[in-house]
Amino acid sequence: MVIITLQRGKCIGCNYCVEMDPVHFQMSKKDGKSVLIHSVNAKGFFTLKSPNHGIVESCELAAKACPVKIITVKET
């Protein structure tokens, strides 16, 4: 299982995550912050759980590109 988490409230809207992984991230037209596509919100932490380990590389690129370090990628 792959677990990707985004702390959306701390997003500065730089768009790097979308550039690195447009399949899983997009920018909100409402507030200009990043959105983790198909994620579930729990108190400001948006989480996506996937059995597909093929998404790890692109999500890790997005996490490394984030200047405020609000994206985490974990494999279990």
HELIX and SHEET records of a PDB file:
HELIX    1   1 ARG A    8  LYS A   10  5                                   3    
HELIX    2   2 TYR A   16  MET A   20  1                                   5    
HELIX    3   3 HIS A   53  ILE A   55  5                                   3    
HELIX    4   4 VAL A   56  ALA A   65  1                                  10    
SHEET    1   A 4 VAL A  40  ALA A  42  0                                        
SHEET    2   A 4 PHE A  45  SER A  50 -1                                        
SHEET    3   A 4 VAL A   2  GLN A   7 -1                                        
SHEET    4   A 4 ILE A  71  GLU A  75 -1                                        
SHEET    1   B 2 PHE A  25  MET A  27  0                                        
SHEET    2   B 2 SER A  34  LEU A  36 -1                                        
END                                                                             
